Amino acid sequence: MAFDRYNLDEAEKLVNEILKENINYNDAKILLARILASRQKYTDAIAQLTEVLWSEPNSSEALLLSGQLYQAAGDPKKADKQFAELVQINPANIQAILFAYDKAVRKKDYSYAKSLVEKGLAYNPGNFLLLEKLVAVNIYNKNWEQAKAVIQSISANASYLAKDLAKFLTGDLYEAQGDFAKAISVFKEMASQFPDNQDVLKKLIYNFDQLSQTSEAIRFLNELFEKNPGSVNLGLQLGELYKVNKQFDKASQLVNRLLEKSNAPQLYLFSSKLKILQNNTLDAIKTYQEGLKANPGDQELIIGLASAYEIKGNFDQAIAEYEALLAKNPYNDMAINNLASILIEHFQDKEKIQRAVDLAQKFKDYDNPYYRDTYAWSLLKLGNLSEGVNQLKQIVSSNPDTSVFRYHLGYGYYKSNNPNAAITELKQAIQLSNKNGFFTDKNNAEALLNSLEKK
């Protein structure tokens, strides 16, 4: 039908005509929700699905789609609710299982994660996605023999994918057990077979790094790249190794060589970031602009360009790039976060700070602590100290070793006339930065601490 042919206007017209004839036709409402979702009209799409769930509360399709849309719209609590209901109603639904599993793993509730996967496998025996998750959760629990048994069951499967998946998971198991040499052997073999596979390449590099064998990693990837000179992912991983080892000329030559054959946006991203790292932001801006000519509307390139403008102190141009992006895609979390951060850090007027709060409010219940921190920081800057400090206390409780969160909480206590608590947090922020590395607000933290200790 029209929707399958990507003629959305015609499809929406047909579905609306159907609904005029039968306003209670739930399949048509679900189809309309999909059309609206494809236009990023998430609120309207969710409204259609809500109507479906009023009359069919156990509709697996409506629950799944509404959960996905709440996720896309940045409402994780409601997404959690929909997926949790779906798992209860239909424990065979793989997408719901995987969502609940990932959430359980983030919370380190491995027992529940394992039970979800095992229940799913009872309905979907042999499903590779679920078997892969079962291996992972056994590795998290250091149940080596159980992980090995699942890998062997995958290997015994007749599917053409089985052997390669089992091999990759075997490398994962070796890595988790600390046998990095064996892991390297597995991932080298796989990299030779799949030289453009990013997951394999990253695993290989990680295990080389664990044995402090970066030069060996570079040598191997170099040889592999000469055999596969058109492999973008392979070239970028080799470029990252050059960059980390401050071999900037080699990294630049490599990416320029790739750009002769490909206009892939990730090549322009890498090249631009490499130039910024060498304090050549103006050339980076030109490269981002060239990338956007080759890849119009690419959101990562737009965000990179806006970030480069910010580095140069051209805040108005950075804001313009973010606002234009959000006008087309109001659900891009990175753009929202970065724009809110610019408004907080570089402007003092209340209107811009309120705009930052309005933007970042969606992060209030996010799992991502950095996005939540942006919201909390904007609250402090606006003067909503109680809510800002409360948010930061929760963030620090879950992430006690992050300097910037401690600094922001210390600042919140300072503004709340609680100097003793402020001093404690500021000292923690500085000590953590000395241990874990520099953070951008270290000078501000030290200055505030000095002023408080003098009183």
C-alpha positions in Angstrom: 0.0 0.0 0.0 0.9 3.7 -0.1 2.8 3.6 3.3 5.0 0.8 2.1 5.9 2.9 -1.0 6.8 5.8 1.3 4.0 8.0 -0.1 3.1 9.2 3.4 0.6 11.9 2.3 -1.4 9.4 0.3 -1.2 6.8 3.0 -2.3 9.3 5.7 -5.2 10.4 3.5 -6.4 6.8 3.0 -6.2 5.9 6.7 -8.1 9.0 7.7 -10.8 8.1 5.2 -11.0 4.7 6.7 -11.3 6.2 10.2 -14.1 8.5 9.0 -16.1 5.4 8.1 -15.1 3.5 11.2 -13.8 5.6 14.0 -13.1 2.5 16.2 -10.9 0.7 13.7 -7.8 0.1 15.9 -5.6 -1.3 13.1 -6.1 1.9 11.2 -5.2 4.0 14.2 -2.0 2.0 14.7 -1.1 2.5 11.0 -1.9 6.2 11.4 0.4 6.3 14.4 3.2 4.8 12.4 2.8 7.4 9.7 2.8 10.2 12.2 5.9 8.7 13.9 7.7 8.6 10.6 7.1 12.4 10.4 8.4 12.7 14.0 4.9 13.8 15.2 5.3 11.7 18.3 2.7 13.4 20.4 0.0 12.9 17.8 1.1 9.3 17.2 1.0 8.5 20.9 -2.5 10.0 21.1 -3.7 7.5 18.5 -2.1 4.6 20.4 -3.6 5.8 23.7 -7.1 5.5 22.1 -6.2 2.0 20.9 -5.1 1.0 24.4 -8.3 2.3 26.0 -10.3 -0.2 24.0 -7.6 -2.9 23.8 -5.3 -2.6 26.9 -3.5 -5.8 26.0 -2.6 -4.8 22.4 1.0 -5.9 22.1 1.5 -3.8 18.9 0.2 -0.6 20.5 2.2 -1.1 23.7 5.4 -1.8 21.8 5.0 1.2 19.4 3.9 3.6 22.2 6.9 2.5 24.3 9.2 3.1 21.3 7.6 6.5 20.7 7.9 7.6 24.4 11.5 6.6 24.2 12.0 8.7 21.0 10.2 11.6 22.5 12.4 11.6 25.6 10.0 10.3 28.2 11.8 7.3 29.7 9.4 6.8 32.6 6.4 6.3 30.3 8.5 4.1 27.9 9.4 1.9 30.9 5.8 1.6 31.9 4.7 0.5 28.4 7.5 -2.0 28.0 7.0 -3.4 31.5 3.3 -4.0 30.7 4.2 -5.6 27.4 6.6 -8.0 29.0 3.9 -9.1 31.5 1.3 -9.5 28.7 3.6 -11.0 26.1 6.8 -12.4 27.5 7.7 -13.7 24.0 8.0 -10.1 22.6 11.8 -9.9 21.9 11.9 -6.1 21.6 10.2 -5.6 25.0 12.5 -8.2 26.6 15.6 -6.5 25.2 14.5 -3.1 26.5 13.8 -4.5 30.0 17.0 -6.5 29.9 19.2 -3.4 29.0 17.6 -1.4 31.8 18.2 -4.3 34.3 21.8 -4.5 33.2 22.3 -0.7 33.6 21.1 -1.2 37.2 23.3 -4.3 37.6 20.3 -6.4 38.4 21.8 -9.4 36.6 19.4 -11.9 38.2 16.4 -10.2 36.7 18.1 -9.7 33.4 18.9 -13.4 33.2 15.3 -14.4 34.1 14.0 -12.1 31.3 16.2 -13.7 28.7 15.5 -17.3 29.9 11.8 -16.6 29.8 12.1 -15.2 26.3 14.1 -18.2 25.1 11.3 -20.5 26.4 9.1 -18.8 23.7 11.8 -18.1 21.2 14.3 -21.1 21.4 17.5 -20.5 19.5 17.0 -16.8 19.0 20.5 -15.4 18.6 19.8 -12.0 20.1 18.5 -13.6 23.3 21.3 -16.2 23.4 23.9 -13.4 23.0 22.3 -11.6 26.0 22.4 -14.8 28.0 26.1 -15.2 27.3 26.6 -11.5 28.3 24.7 -11.8 31.6 26.6 -15.0 32.5 29.8 -13.2 31.8 28.7 -10.3 34.1 28.1 -12.8 36.8 31.4 -14.6 36.0 29.5 -17.8 35.3 32.2 -18.9 32.9 31.0 -22.4 32.3 27.4 -21.4 31.7 28.6 -18.8 29.3 30.7 -21.3 27.5 27.8 -23.8 27.3 25.6 -21.2 25.7 28.3 -20.3 23.2 28.7 -24.0 22.3 24.9 -24.3 21.7 25.1 -21.3 19.3 28.0 -22.8 17.5 26.0 -26.0 17.0 23.2 -24.1 15.2 22.9 -24.7 11.5 22.6 -21.0 10.6 25.4 -19.5 8.6 25.6 -16.7 11.3 26.1 -19.2 14.2 29.9 -19.9 13.8 30.9 -16.2 13.5 28.7 -15.2 16.5 30.0 -18.0 18.6 33.6 -17.0 17.7 32.9 -13.3 18.6 31.4 -14.4 22.0 34.3 -16.7 22.6 36.6 -13.6 22.3 34.3 -11.8 24.7 34.6 -14.6 27.2 38.4 -14.7 26.9 38.5 -10.9 27.4 36.3 -11.1 30.5 38.5 -13.8 32.0 41.5 -11.6 31.5 43.1 -13.8 28.8 43.7 -11.0 26.4 46.2 -12.9 24.3 43.6 -15.5 23.4 41.0 -12.7 22.8 43.5 -11.0 20.4 43.9 -14.2 18.5 40.2 -14.6 18.1 39.5 -11.0 17.1 42.6 -10.9 14.7 41.1 -13.8 12.8 37.7 -12.1 12.7 39.1 -8.8 11.6 40.9 -10.5 8.7 37.5 -12.0 7.8 35.4 -8.9 8.4 37.8 -5.9 8.1 35.0 -3.3 8.2 33.3 -4.7 11.3 33.5 -1.9 13.9 32.7 -4.1 16.8 35.4 -6.6 16.0 38.0 -3.9 15.4 37.2 -2.1 18.7 37.4 -5.4 20.6 40.8 -6.1 19.0 42.2 -2.7 19.8 40.9 -2.9 23.4 42.6 -6.2 24.0 45.9 -5.0 22.5 45.6 -2.0 24.8 45.2 -4.2 27.9 48.6 -5.8 27.1 50.1 -2.4 26.3 50.7 -3.5 22.8 49.5 -0.4 20.9 52.4 -0.6 18.4 51.4 -4.2 17.6 47.8 -3.1 17.1 48.9 -0.3 14.7 51.1 -2.7 12.8 48.4 -5.3 12.4 45.7 -2.8 11.3 48.2 -1.1 8.9 48.8 -4.4 7.2 45.0 -5.1 7.1 44.3 -1.7 5.7 46.8 -2.1 2.9 44.8 -5.2 1.9 41.5 -3.3 2.3 42.2 0.3 1.4 38.5 1.2 0.9 37.4 0.1 4.4 36.2 3.3 6.1 35.7 1.7 9.6 39.1 0.0 9.5 40.8 3.3 8.4 39.0 5.2 11.1 40.0 2.8 13.8 43.6 2.9 12.7 43.3 6.7 12.6 42.1 6.8 16.2 45.1 4.8 17.2 47.4 7.3 15.5 45.5 10.2 17.1 45.7 8.7 20.6 49.4 8.2 20.1 49.7 11.8 18.9 50.8 10.7 15.4 48.6 13.5 13.9 50.3 13.6 10.5 49.8 9.9 9.9 46.1 10.2 11.1 45.6 13.2 8.7 47.2 11.4 5.7 45.1 8.4 6.4 41.8 10.2 6.5 42.6 12.3 3.4 43.4 9.1 1.6 40.0 7.7 2.5 38.2 11.0 1.6 39.6 10.6 -2.0 37.3 7.5 -2.3 34.4 8.2 0.1 32.2 11.1 1.2 31.2 9.2 4.4 30.2 11.7 7.1 32.3 10.0 9.7 35.4 10.8 7.7 34.7 14.5 7.9 33.9 14.2 11.6 37.2 12.5 12.3 39.1 15.0 10.1 37.5 18.0 11.8 38.0 16.7 15.3 41.7 16.0 14.5 42.1 19.6 13.4 40.5 20.9 16.6 42.8 18.7 18.6 45.7 20.5 16.9 44.1 24.0 17.7 43.1 24.5 14.1 39.5 25.3 14.6 39.0 27.5 11.6 40.1 24.6 9.3 37.9 22.3 11.2 34.9 24.6 10.5 35.7 24.5 6.8 35.9 20.7 6.9 32.6 20.4 8.7 31.1 22.7 6.0 32.6 20.6 3.2 31.1 17.5 4.9 27.7 19.1 5.0 27.9 19.9 1.3 28.6 16.2 0.7 26.0 15.1 3.3 23.3 17.8 3.6 21.4 17.7 6.9 23.7 15.2 8.6 23.0 15.8 12.3 26.4 14.7 13.6 28.1 17.1 11.3 25.8 20.0 12.2 26.4 19.3 15.9 30.2 19.2 15.2 30.0 22.5 13.3 28.1 24.1 16.1 30.6 22.8 18.7 33.4 24.3 16.6 31.7 27.7 16.5 31.4 27.5 20.3 35.1 26.7 20.7 35.9 29.8 18.6 33.6 31.9 20.8 31.0 32.4 18.1 28.1 31.6 20.4 25.4 33.2 18.3 26.3 31.1 15.2 26.5 27.9 17.4 23.0 28.7 18.7 21.7 29.3 15.2 23.0 25.9 14.1 21.4 24.1 17.0 18.1 25.9 16.7 17.9 25.1 13.0 18.6 21.5 13.7 16.0 21.3 16.5 13.5 23.0 14.2 13.8 19.9 12.0 14.3 17.3 14.7 13.1 18.6 18.1 14.1 15.2 19.7 17.8 15.3 19.1 19.1 15.0 22.7 22.7 15.9 22.0 21.6 19.1 20.3 19.3 19.9 23.1 21.9 19.3 25.7 24.6 21.3 23.9 22.3 24.2 23.2 21.2 24.4 26.8 24.8 24.2 28.0 25.8 27.2 25.7 22.9 29.2 27.1 23.8 28.4 30.7 27.6 28.9 30.4 27.8 31.9 28.2 24.8 34.1 28.9 23.4 35.8 32.0 20.0 37.1 31.0 17.1 35.3 32.5 15.3 34.7 29.2 18.2 32.6 27.8 18.6 30.7 31.1 14.8 30.0 31.1 15.2 28.7 27.5 17.9 26.4 28.8 15.7 25.1 31.6 12.8 24.5 29.1 15.1 22.6 26.8 16.7 20.5 29.4 13.6 19.7 31.4 13.1 16.5 29.4 16.3 15.2 31.0 14.8 15.2 34.5 14.3 11.5 34.7 17.0 10.3 32.2 19.5 7.6 33.0 22.2 9.6 31.4 23.7 11.6 34.3 25.4 14.2 32.1 22.0 15.2 30.5 20.4 15.3 34.0 23.3 17.4 35.2 22.6 20.0 32.5 19.0 20.2 33.7 20.1 20.6 37.3 22.8 23.2 36.5 20.2 25.2 34.5 17.9 25.2 37.6 20.7 26.5 39.8 21.5 29.2 37.3 17.9 30.2 37.1 17.7 30.4 40.9 15.6 27.2 41.6 18.1 26.1 44.2 16.0 23.5 46.0 15.1 21.5 43.0 18.6 21.9 41.4 20.4 20.7 44.6 17.9 17.8 44.9 18.6 16.7 41.4 22.4 16.9 41.9 22.3 15.0 45.1 20.7 12.1 43.2 23.2 12.4 40.4 26.2 12.4 42.8 24.7 9.5 44.7 24.8 7.4 41.6 28.0 8.8 40.2 30.2 9.8 43.1 33.5 9.9 41.2 32.6 12.5 38.6 34.3 15.9 39.3 31.8 18.1 37.4 28.8 16.7 39.3 30.5 17.4 42.7 31.4 20.9 41.6 27.9 21.7 40.5 26.5 20.3 43.8 29.1 22.3 45.7 28.0 25.4 43.8 24.4 24.6 44.6 25.2 24.4 48.4 27.1 27.7 48.2 24.2 29.5 46.6 21.9 27.9 49.2 24.0 29.3 52.1 25.4 26.0 53.1 29.1 26.7 53.0 30.3 23.6 55.0 28.5 21.2 52.5 29.8 23.3 49.6 33.4 23.0 50.9 33.1 19.3 51.2 31.8 18.8 47.6 34.3 21.3 46.1 37.2 19.5 47.8 35.9 16.2 46.5 35.6 17.6 42.9 39.2 18.8 43.0 40.6 15.6 44.5 38.8 13.6 41.9 40.1 15.7 39.1 43.7 15.2 40.4 43.0 11.5 40.3 40.9 11.1 37.2 42.1 14.0 35.1 41.4 17.6 34.5 37.8 18.9 34.2 36.9 22.3 32.6 35.6 23.9 35.8 38.5 23.0 38.0 39.8 26.6 38.2 36.3 27.8 39.1 36.0 25.1 41.7 39.4 26.1 43.2 38.5 29.8 43.2 35.2 29.2 44.9 36.8 26.9 47.5 39.4 29.4 48.3 36.9 32.2 48.8 34.8 30.0 51.1 37.7 28.9 53.2 38.8 32.5 53.7 35.5 33.4 55.3 
